[in-house]
């Protein structure tokens, strides 16, 4: 069975087309659940805005990459907006890439 670390590595290959930082470092992924019995993955994620033009593209890309790269047959990606995403969720690595001050 795959691990959360493997899922995170795949998430780091997915980008919001408008922001040059991957969705993991942006803090868009809220939860990763692995079910070893059913060999399935469930991800809860958000977007930087409800009006994000890539609202379908980003979750679909993540689902597709997990399925193909990790050979997982049952992958679900759920968009949630509670809690609302804020820039404080961006990782230190993401902040460096964006040139954002460390105290966000």
Helices and strands as residue ranges (DSSP letters): H 4-11, E 29-35, E 40-45, H 57-70, E 74-79, G 87-89, H 92-98
